[in-house]
Amino acid sequence: MSSTEIWLAIAGLTGVSVLARSFFLLSDQPPPIPGWAREALRVAPLAALAAVIAPELVMSQGELIGHWRDPRWPAALAGSLFYFW
């Protein structure tokens, strides 16, 4: 693959990405979103955070933690208590 083809591919992918991301900004009015979708979008960040953090708390190297003395449990509890305090 030549240098010109690589730069052409990068420019094309950049253009497609910018167009796809600016699709909602080009409209004069916001798109109609049903209530159920609006509610799902409201809780999506919390769901994504839980999906990332929960496996790290209960698993170690792909296996469930078998003992209660793992330091992640008290750290998660202390962090939660501090947040809700």
Gaussian input, Z-matrix of N, CA and C with variables (Angstrom, degrees):
# hf/3-21g

backbone

0 1
 N
 C     1     B1
 C     2     B2     1     A1
 N     3     B3     2     A2     1     D1
 C     4     B4     3     A3     2     D2
 C     5     B5     4     A4     3     D3
 N     6     B6     5     A5     4     D4
 C     7     B7     6     A6     5     D5
 C     8     B8     7     A7     6     D6
 N     9     B9     8     A8     7     D7
 C    10    B10     9     A9     8     D8
 C    11    B11    10    A10     9     D9
 N    12    B12    11    A11    10    D10
 C    13    B13    12    A12    11    D11
 C    14    B14    13    A13    12    D12
 N    15    B15    14    A14    13    D13
 C    16    B16    15    A15    14    D14
 C    17    B17    16    A16    15    D15
 N    18    B18    17    A17    16    D16
 C    19    B19    18    A18    17    D17
 C    20    B20    19    A19    18    D18
 N    21    B21    20    A20    19    D19
 C    22    B22    21    A21    20    D20
 C    23    B23    22    A22    21    D21
 N    24    B24    23    A23    22    D22
 C    25    B25    24    A24    23    D23
 C    26    B26    25    A25    24    D24
 N    27    B27    26    A26    25    D25
 C    28    B28    27    A27    26    D26
 C    29    B29    28    A28    27    D27
 N    30    B30    29    A29    28    D28
 C    31    B31    30    A30    29    D29
 C    32    B32    31    A31    30    D30
 N    33    B33    32    A32    31    D31
 C    34    B34    33    A33    32    D32
 C    35    B35    34    A34    33    D33
 N    36    B36    35    A35    34    D34
 C    37    B37    36    A36    35    D35
 C    38    B38    37    A37    36    D36
 N    39    B39    38    A38    37    D37
 C    40    B40    39    A39    38    D38
 C    41    B41    40    A40    39    D39
 N    42    B42    41    A41    40    D40
 C    43    B43    42    A42    41    D41
 C    44    B44    43    A43    42    D42
 N    45    B45    44    A44    43    D43
 C    46    B46    45    A45    44    D44
 C    47    B47    46    A46    45    D45
 N    48    B48    47    A47    46    D46
 C    49    B49    48    A48    47    D47
 C    50    B50    49    A49    48    D48
 N    51    B51    50    A50    49    D49
 C    52    B52    51    A51    50    D50
 C    53    B53    52    A52    51    D51
 N    54    B54    53    A53    52    D52
 C    55    B55    54    A54    53    D53
 C    56    B56    55    A55    54    D54
 N    57    B57    56    A56    55    D55
 C    58    B58    57    A57    56    D56
 C    59    B59    58    A58    57    D57
 N    60    B60    59    A59    58    D58
 C    61    B61    60    A60    59    D59
 C    62    B62    61    A61    60    D60
 N    63    B63    62    A62    61    D61
 C    64    B64    63    A63    62    D62
 C    65    B65    64    A64    63    D63
 N    66    B66    65    A65    64    D64
 C    67    B67    66    A66    65    D65
 C    68    B68    67    A67    66    D66
 N    69    B69    68    A68    67    D67
 C    70    B70    69    A69    68    D68
 C    71    B71    70    A70    69    D69
 N    72    B72    71    A71    70    D70
 C    73    B73    72    A72    71    D71
 C    74    B74    73    A73    72    D72
 N    75    B75    74    A74    73    D73
 C    76    B76    75    A75    74    D74
 C    77    B77    76    A76    75    D75
 N    78    B78    77    A77    76    D76
 C    79    B79    78    A78    77    D77
 C    80    B80    79    A79    78    D78
 N    81    B81    80    A80    79    D79
 C    82    B82    81    A81    80    D80
 C    83    B83    82    A82    81    D81
 N    84    B84    83    A83    82    D82
 C    85    B85    84    A84    83    D83
 C    86    B86    85    A85    84    D84
 N    87    B87    86    A86    85    D85
 C    88    B88    87    A87    86    D86
 C    89    B89    88    A88    87    D87
 N    90    B90    89    A89    88    D88
 C    91    B91    90    A90    89    D89
 C    92    B92    91    A91    90    D90
 N    93    B93    92    A92    91    D91
 C    94    B94    93    A93    92    D92
 C    95    B95    94    A94    93    D93
 N    96    B96    95    A95    94    D94
 C    97    B97    96    A96    95    D95
 C    98    B98    97    A97    96    D96
 N    99    B99    98    A98    97    D97
 C   100   B100    99    A99    98    D98
 C   101   B101   100   A100    99    D99
 N   102   B102   101   A101   100   D100
 C   103   B103   102   A102   101   D101
 C   104   B104   103   A103   102   D102
 N   105   B105   104   A104   103   D103
 C   106   B106   105   A105   104   D104
 C   107   B107   106   A106   105   D105
 N   108   B108   107   A107   106   D106
 C   109   B109   108   A108   107   D107
 C   110   B110   109   A109   108   D108
 N   111   B111   110   A110   109   D109
 C   112   B112   111   A111   110   D110
 C   113   B113   112   A112   111   D111
 N   114   B114   113   A113   112   D112
 C   115   B115   114   A114   113   D113
 C   116   B116   115   A115   114   D114
 N   117   B117   116   A116   115   D115
 C   118   B118   117   A117   116   D116
 C   119   B119   118   A118   117   D117
 N   120   B120   119   A119   118   D118
 C   121   B121   120   A120   119   D119
 C   122   B122   121   A121   120   D120
 N   123   B123   122   A122   121   D121
 C   124   B124   123   A123   122   D122
 C   125   B125   124   A124   123   D123
 N   126   B126   125   A125   124   D124
 C   127   B127   126   A126   125   D125
 C   128   B128   127   A127   126   D126
 N   129   B129   128   A128   127   D127
 C   130   B130   129   A129   128   D128
 C   131   B131   130   A130   129   D129
 N   132   B132   131   A131   130   D130
 C   133   B133   132   A132   131   D131
 C   134   B134   133   A133   132   D132
 N   135   B135   134   A134   133   D133
 C   136   B136   135   A135   134   D134
 C   137   B137   136   A136   135   D135
 N   138   B138   137   A137   136   D136
 C   139   B139   138   A138   137   D137
 C   140   B140   139   A139   138   D138
 N   141   B141   140   A140   139   D139
 C   142   B142   141   A141   140   D140
 C   143   B143   142   A142   141   D141
 N   144   B144   143   A143   142   D142
 C   145   B145   144   A144   143   D143
 C   146   B146   145   A145   144   D144
 N   147   B147   146   A146   145   D145
 C   148   B148   147   A147   146   D146
 C   149   B149   148   A148   147   D147
 N   150   B150   149   A149   148   D148
 C   151   B151   150   A150   149   D149
 C   152   B152   151   A151   150   D150
 N   153   B153   152   A152   151   D151
 C   154   B154   153   A153   152   D152
 C   155   B155   154   A154   153   D153
 N   156   B156   155   A155   154   D154
 C   157   B157   156   A156   155   D155
 C   158   B158   157   A157   156   D156
 N   159   B159   158   A158   157   D157
 C   160   B160   159   A159   158   D158
 C   161   B161   160   A160   159   D159
 N   162   B162   161   A161   160   D160
 C   163   B163   162   A162   161   D161
 C   164   B164   163   A163   162   D162
 N   165   B165   164   A164   163   D163
 C   166   B166   165   A165   164   D164
 C   167   B167   166   A166   165   D165
 N   168   B168   167   A167   166   D166
 C   169   B169   168   A168   167   D167
 C   170   B170   169   A169   168   D168
 N   171   B171   170   A170   169   D169
 C   172   B172   171   A171   170   D170
 C   173   B173   172   A172   171   D171
 N   174   B174   173   A173   172   D172
 C   175   B175   174   A174   173   D173
 C   176   B176   175   A175   174   D174
 N   177   B177   176   A176   175   D175
 C   178   B178   177   A177   176   D176
 C   179   B179   178   A178   177   D177
 N   180   B180   179   A179   178   D178
 C   181   B181   180   A180   179   D179
 C   182   B182   181   A181   180   D180
 N   183   B183   182   A182   181   D181
 C   184   B184   183   A183   182   D182
 C   185   B185   184   A184   183   D183
 N   186   B186   185   A185   184   D184
 C   187   B187   186   A186   185   D185
 C   188   B188   187   A187   186   D186
 N   189   B189   188   A188   187   D187
 C   190   B190   189   A189   188   D188
 C   191   B191   190   A190   189   D189
 N   192   B192   191   A191   190   D190
 C   193   B193   192   A192   191   D191
 C   194   B194   193   A193   192   D192
 N   195   B195   194   A194   193   D193
 C   196   B196   195   A195   194   D194
 C   197   B197   196   A196   195   D195
 N   198   B198   197   A197   196   D196
 C   199   B199   198   A198   197   D197
 C   200   B200   199   A199   198   D198
 N   201   B201   200   A200   199   D199
 C   202   B202   201   A201   200   D200
 C   203   B203   202   A202   201   D201
 N   204   B204   203   A203   202   D202
 C   205   B205   204   A204   203   D203
 C   206   B206   205   A205   204   D204
 N   207   B207   206   A206   205   D205
 C   208   B208   207   A207   206   D206
 C   209   B209   208   A208   207   D207
 N   210   B210   209   A209   208   D208
 C   211   B211   210   A210   209   D209
 C   212   B212   211   A211   210   D210
 N   213   B213   212   A212   211   D211
 C   214   B214   213   A213   212   D212
 C   215   B215   214   A214   213   D213
 N   216   B216   215   A215   214   D214
 C   217   B217   216   A216   215   D215
 C   218   B218   217   A217   216   D216
 N   219   B219   218   A218   217   D217
 C   220   B220   219   A219   218   D218
 C   221   B221   220   A220   219   D219
 N   222   B222   221   A221   220   D220
 C   223   B223   222   A222   221   D221
 C   224   B224   223   A223   222   D222
 N   225   B225   224   A224   223   D223
 C   226   B226   225   A225   224   D224
 C   227   B227   226   A226   225   D225
 N   228   B228   227   A227   226   D226
 C   229   B229   228   A228   227   D227
 C   230   B230   229   A229   228   D228
 N   231   B231   230   A230   229   D229
 C   232   B232   231   A231   230   D230
 C   233   B233   232   A232   231   D231
 N   234   B234   233   A233   232   D232
 C   235   B235   234   A234   233   D233
 C   236   B236   235   A235   234   D234
 N   237   B237   236   A236   235   D235
 C   238   B238   237   A237   236   D236
 C   239   B239   238   A238   237   D237
 N   240   B240   239   A239   238   D238
 C   241   B241   240   A240   239   D239
 C   242   B242   241   A241   240   D240
 N   243   B243   242   A242   241   D241
 C   244   B244   243   A243   242   D242
 C   245   B245   244   A244   243   D243
 N   246   B246   245   A245   244   D244
 C   247   B247   246   A246   245   D245
 C   248   B248   247   A247   246   D246
 N   249   B249   248   A248   247   D247
 C   250   B250   249   A249   248   D248
 C   251   B251   250   A250   249   D249
 N   252   B252   251   A251   250   D250
 C   253   B253   252   A252   251   D251
 C   254   B254   253   A253   252   D252

   B1=1.4512
   B2=1.5312
   B3=1.3157
   B4=1.4583
   B5=1.5266
   B6=1.3096
   B7=1.4612
   B8=1.5268
   B9=1.3176
   B10=1.4707
   B11=1.5234
   B12=1.3054
   B13=1.4640
   B14=1.5290
   B15=1.3150
   B16=1.4678
   B17=1.5185
   B18=1.3462
   B19=1.4637
   B20=1.5252
   B21=1.3265
   B22=1.4625
   B23=1.5330
   B24=1.3246
   B25=1.4661
   B26=1.5274
   B27=1.3341
   B28=1.4634
   B29=1.5198
   B30=1.3321
   B31=1.4678
   B32=1.5243
   B33=1.3225
   B34=1.4677
   B35=1.5175
   B36=1.3279
   B37=1.4687
   B38=1.5230
   B39=1.3228
   B40=1.4634
   B41=1.5156
   B42=1.3274
   B43=1.4631
   B44=1.5190
   B45=1.3216
   B46=1.4684
   B47=1.5239
   B48=1.3223
   B49=1.4661
   B50=1.5265
   B51=1.3328
   B52=1.4671
   B53=1.5188
   B54=1.3189
   B55=1.4665
   B56=1.5322
   B57=1.3274
   B58=1.4654
   B59=1.5207
   B60=1.3145
   B61=1.4679
   B62=1.5198
   B63=1.3276
   B64=1.4640
   B65=1.5234
   B66=1.3201
   B67=1.4621
   B68=1.5308
   B69=1.3156
   B70=1.4656
   B71=1.5214
   B72=1.3243
   B73=1.4602
   B74=1.5223
   B75=1.3161
   B76=1.4591
   B77=1.5221
   B78=1.3036
   B79=1.4646
   B80=1.5273
   B81=1.3469
   B82=1.4599
   B83=1.5249
   B84=1.3136
   B85=1.4639
   B86=1.5287
   B87=1.3133
   B88=1.4719
   B89=1.5295
   B90=1.3184
   B91=1.4655
   B92=1.5248
   B93=1.3288
   B94=1.4727
   B95=1.5313
   B96=1.3254
   B97=1.4633
   B98=1.5256
   B99=1.3393
   B100=1.4664
   B101=1.5303
   B102=1.3108
   B103=1.4588
   B104=1.5147
   B105=1.3314
   B106=1.4614
   B107=1.5273
   B108=1.3349
   B109=1.4614
   B110=1.5326
   B111=1.3293
   B112=1.4682
   B113=1.5275
   B114=1.3246
   B115=1.4710
   B116=1.5258
   B117=1.3359
   B118=1.4674
   B119=1.5285
   B120=1.3218
   B121=1.4606
   B122=1.5255
   B123=1.3237
   B124=1.4579
   B125=1.5267
   B126=1.3269
   B127=1.4656
   B128=1.5273
   B129=1.3285
   B130=1.4663
   B131=1.5313
   B132=1.3500
   B133=1.4674
   B134=1.5279
   B135=1.3247
   B136=1.4590
   B137=1.5256
   B138=1.3303
   B139=1.4600
   B140=1.5283
   B141=1.3242
   B142=1.4653
   B143=1.5225
   B144=1.3166
   B145=1.4646
   B146=1.5292
   B147=1.3179
   B148=1.4662
   B149=1.5247
   B150=1.3286
   B151=1.4638
   B152=1.5181
   B153=1.3112
   B154=1.4645
   B155=1.5328
   B156=1.3227
   B157=1.4600
   B158=1.5272
   B159=1.3188
   B160=1.4658
   B161=1.5351
   B162=1.3309
   B163=1.4720
   B164=1.5292
   B165=1.3223
   B166=1.4611
   B167=1.5220
   B168=1.3171
   B169=1.4614
   B170=1.5234
   B171=1.3171
   B172=1.4617
   B173=1.5223
   B174=1.3501
   B175=1.4621
   B176=1.5211
   B177=1.3194
   B178=1.4620
   B179=1.5211
   B180=1.3109
   B181=1.4560
   B182=1.5288
   B183=1.3299
   B184=1.4582
   B185=1.5084
   B186=1.3167
   B187=1.4628
   B188=1.5166
   B189=1.3319
   B190=1.4541
   B191=1.5250
   B192=1.3129
   B193=1.4650
   B194=1.5197
   B195=1.3265
   B196=1.4530
   B197=1.5170
   B198=1.3264
   B199=1.4604
   B200=1.5211
   B201=1.3130
   B202=1.4682
   B203=1.5182
   B204=1.3354
   B205=1.4602
   B206=1.5256
   B207=1.3053
   B208=1.4595
   B209=1.5325
   B210=1.3221
   B211=1.4707
   B212=1.5262
   B213=1.3151
   B214=1.4679
   B215=1.5206
   B216=1.3351
   B217=1.4693
   B218=1.5267
   B219=1.3397
   B220=1.4690
   B221=1.5251
   B222=1.3320
   B223=1.4713
   B224=1.5253
   B225=1.3198
   B226=1.4649
   B227=1.5267
   B228=1.3227
   B229=1.4573
   B230=1.5296
   B231=1.3202
   B232=1.4748
   B233=1.5315
   B234=1.3018
   B235=1.4573
   B236=1.5122
   B237=1.3289
   B238=1.4650
   B239=1.5152
   B240=1.3266
   B241=1.4704
   B242=1.5206
   B243=1.3261
   B244=1.4578
   B245=1.5259
   B246=1.3315
   B247=1.4555
   B248=1.5289
   B249=1.3299
   B250=1.4566
   B251=1.5375
   B252=1.3169
   B253=1.4489
   B254=1.4913
   A1=107.61
   A2=115.29
   A3=119.17
   A4=111.43
   A5=115.08
   A6=120.96
   A7=111.32
   A8=116.56
   A9=120.51
   A10=110.88
   A11=117.42
   A12=120.76
   A13=111.10
   A14=116.15
   A15=119.66
   A16=110.25
   A17=117.45
   A18=120.28
   A19=111.31
   A20=117.76
   A21=120.96
   A22=110.62
   A23=116.67
   A24=120.43
   A25=110.77
   A26=117.44
   A27=120.62
   A28=110.56
   A29=117.11
   A30=120.77
   A31=111.28
   A32=117.27
   A33=120.46
   A34=112.31
   A35=116.67
   A36=120.02
   A37=111.47
   A38=116.91
   A39=120.30
   A40=110.63
   A41=116.85
   A42=120.85
   A43=112.49
   A44=116.57
   A45=120.16
   A46=110.17
   A47=117.73
   A48=121.28
   A49=111.49
   A50=117.16
   A51=120.39
   A52=110.57
   A53=117.83
   A54=120.97
   A55=111.17
   A56=116.77
   A57=119.96
   A58=111.64
   A59=117.51
   A60=120.45
   A61=112.66
   A62=117.02
   A63=119.26
   A64=112.55
   A65=117.57
   A66=121.19
   A67=111.67
   A68=117.62
   A69=120.39
   A70=112.05
   A71=117.87
   A72=120.56
   A73=112.70
   A74=117.97
   A75=121.50
   A76=112.88
   A77=118.35
   A78=122.84
   A79=110.50
   A80=116.24
   A81=121.35
   A82=112.56
   A83=117.07
   A84=121.08
   A85=108.84
   A86=116.63
   A87=118.89
   A88=110.62
   A89=116.86
   A90=119.35
   A91=110.67
   A92=117.33
   A93=119.07
   A94=109.98
   A95=114.82
   A96=120.69
   A97=107.77
   A98=117.43
   A99=119.43
   A100=111.30
   A101=115.99
   A102=121.69
   A103=113.30
   A104=116.89
   A105=119.81
   A106=111.11
   A107=117.27
   A108=120.09
   A109=110.49
   A110=116.60
   A111=120.24
   A112=110.33
   A113=117.02
   A114=121.03
   A115=110.55
   A116=116.88
   A117=119.86
   A118=110.91
   A119=117.61
   A120=120.70
   A121=111.82
   A122=116.91
   A123=120.33
   A124=111.13
   A125=117.94
   A126=120.93
   A127=112.69
   A128=118.50
   A129=121.42
   A130=112.98
   A131=120.38
   A132=117.94
   A133=113.33
   A134=117.42
   A135=120.30
   A136=110.67
   A137=116.96
   A138=120.33
   A139=111.30
   A140=116.97
   A141=120.07
   A142=110.80
   A143=117.28
   A144=120.94
   A145=110.91
   A146=116.61
   A147=120.08
   A148=110.89
   A149=117.69
   A150=120.95
   A151=112.11
   A152=117.29
   A153=120.53
   A154=110.89
   A155=117.32
   A156=120.73
   A157=112.89
   A158=118.41
   A159=121.04
   A160=113.17
   A161=119.85
   A162=117.23
   A163=113.37
   A164=116.96
   A165=119.28
   A166=111.81
   A167=117.37
   A168=120.50
   A169=112.96
   A170=117.94
   A171=120.29
   A172=113.79
   A173=117.95
   A174=119.95
   A175=110.85
   A176=114.92
   A177=121.95
   A178=107.47
   A179=117.61
   A180=124.54
   A181=111.95
   A182=116.10
   A183=121.76
   A184=116.20
   A185=118.33
   A186=121.37
   A187=109.76
   A188=115.82
   A189=120.13
   A190=110.27
   A191=115.58
   A192=120.75
   A193=108.09
   A194=116.44
   A195=120.70
   A196=115.25
   A197=118.64
   A198=119.31
   A199=109.68
   A200=116.03
   A201=121.39
   A202=112.98
   A203=118.04
   A204=121.22
   A205=113.55
   A206=118.25
   A207=121.48
   A208=109.24
   A209=119.97
   A210=121.68
   A211=114.14
   A212=118.19
   A213=119.37
   A214=112.25
   A215=116.76
   A216=119.39
   A217=112.19
   A218=119.42
   A219=118.80
   A220=112.38
   A221=117.58
   A222=119.93
   A223=110.64
   A224=117.35
   A225=120.53
   A226=110.79
   A227=116.90
   A228=120.95
   A229=110.95
   A230=117.21
   A231=120.49
   A232=110.75
   A233=117.93
   A234=120.87
   A235=111.76
   A236=117.45
   A237=121.34
   A238=111.58
   A239=116.51
   A240=119.65
   A241=111.51
   A242=116.79
   A243=120.28
   A244=110.83
   A245=117.17
   A246=120.68
   A247=111.01
   A248=117.23
   A249=120.29
   A250=112.48
   A251=117.30
   A252=120.54
   A253=108.29
   D1=128.99
   D2=-176.86
   D3=-81.50
   D4=166.80
   D5=-179.97
   D6=-62.99
   D7=-36.61
   D8=179.02
   D9=-64.54
   D10=-41.94
   D11=179.66
   D12=-65.58
   D13=-38.37
   D14=178.63
   D15=-63.32
   D16=-47.55
   D17=-179.72
   D18=-66.38
   D19=-34.07
   D20=176.54
   D21=-66.35
   D22=-39.91
   D23=177.70
   D24=-66.03
   D25=-41.72
   D26=178.54
   D27=-63.31
   D28=-44.16
   D29=179.31
   D30=-64.65
   D31=-40.59
   D32=178.60
   D33=-64.92
   D34=-44.53
   D35=178.73
   D36=-66.00
   D37=-35.83
   D38=176.68
   D39=-64.48
   D40=-44.19
   D41=178.98
   D42=-62.12
   D43=-44.31
   D44=179.12
   D45=-64.16
   D46=-41.26
   D47=179.95
   D48=-64.46
   D49=-45.24
   D50=179.52
   D51=-64.06
   D52=-42.56
   D53=179.69
   D54=-63.89
   D55=-43.72
   D56=-179.21
   D57=-65.97
   D58=-38.22
   D59=-177.92
   D60=-77.50
   D61=-26.50
   D62=-179.06
   D63=-94.44
   D64=5.67
   D65=-178.44
   D66=-57.20
   D67=-42.25
   D68=-177.60
   D69=-77.97
   D70=-19.26
   D71=179.16
   D72=-83.15
   D73=-17.48
   D74=-177.38
   D75=-78.55
   D76=-20.25
   D77=-177.84
   D78=-79.83
   D79=147.55
   D80=177.92
   D81=-75.95
   D82=-29.29
   D83=-177.46
   D84=-123.71
   D85=151.30
   D86=-179.60
   D87=-68.01
   D88=147.94
   D89=179.15
   D90=-69.05
   D91=145.12
   D92=178.06
   D93=-70.72
   D94=127.01
   D95=-179.93
   D96=-119.96
   D97=126.41
   D98=177.96
   D99=-62.89
   D100=157.29
   D101=-177.91
   D102=-58.76
   D103=-40.11
   D104=-178.92
   D105=-66.51
   D106=-35.43
   D107=178.46
   D108=-72.11
   D109=-37.57
   D110=177.93
   D111=-63.52
   D112=-40.30
   D113=178.08
   D114=-66.66
   D115=-40.16
   D116=178.45
   D117=-65.00
   D118=-39.07
   D119=178.43
   D120=-69.29
   D121=-26.44
   D122=179.40
   D123=-69.87
   D124=-35.63
   D125=-177.60
   D126=-99.92
   D127=1.79
   D128=-177.93
   D129=-61.45
   D130=-42.09
   D131=179.16
   D132=-62.07
   D133=-38.45
   D134=178.32
   D135=-66.56
   D136=-40.42
   D137=178.54
   D138=-64.76
   D139=-40.11
   D140=178.56
   D141=-66.25
   D142=-40.90
   D143=178.41
   D144=-63.54
   D145=-42.80
   D146=178.49
   D147=-65.36
   D148=-36.91
   D149=179.76
   D150=-67.10
   D151=-26.83
   D152=179.41
   D153=-86.68
   D154=-40.71
   D155=-173.23
   D156=-82.44
   D157=-39.12
   D158=-174.65
   D159=-57.36
   D160=-47.21
   D161=178.41
   D162=-62.87
   D163=-31.20
   D164=178.42
   D165=-69.37
   D166=-26.29
   D167=-179.77
   D168=-81.86
   D169=-33.04
   D170=-172.34
   D171=-107.28
   D172=-6.24
   D173=-177.77
   D174=-127.81
   D175=149.77
   D176=175.03
   D177=-136.03
   D178=116.90
   D179=-178.74
   D180=53.37
   D181=44.01
   D182=175.52
   D183=82.22
   D184=2.98
   D185=179.55
   D186=-125.39
   D187=149.37
   D188=178.13
   D189=-64.38
   D190=145.06
   D191=178.66
   D192=-71.33
   D193=128.01
   D194=-174.01
   D195=-96.33
   D196=-3.56
   D197=-178.56
   D198=-135.53
   D199=159.26
   D200=-175.34
   D201=-88.19
   D202=-6.24
   D203=-176.50
   D204=-86.46
   D205=8.84
   D206=177.67
   D207=-67.39
   D208=133.61
   D209=-174.51
   D210=-70.73
   D211=-10.30
   D212=-179.29
   D213=-71.62
   D214=-32.30
   D215=-179.88
   D216=-64.05
   D217=-52.57
   D218=177.98
   D219=-63.86
   D220=-33.46
   D221=178.62
   D222=-65.82
   D223=-42.24
   D224=178.25
   D225=-66.36
   D226=-39.67
   D227=177.68
   D228=-64.72
   D229=-45.59
   D230=179.25
   D231=-64.16
   D232=-41.93
   D233=178.03
   D234=-63.38
   D235=-41.77
   D236=178.23
   D237=-65.31
   D238=-44.04
   D239=178.78
   D240=-63.00
   D241=-40.68
   D242=178.27
   D243=-64.60
   D244=-39.74
   D245=-179.33
   D246=-66.17
   D247=-44.83
   D248=-176.42
   D249=-80.30
   D250=-11.54
   D251=178.17
   D252=-78.85

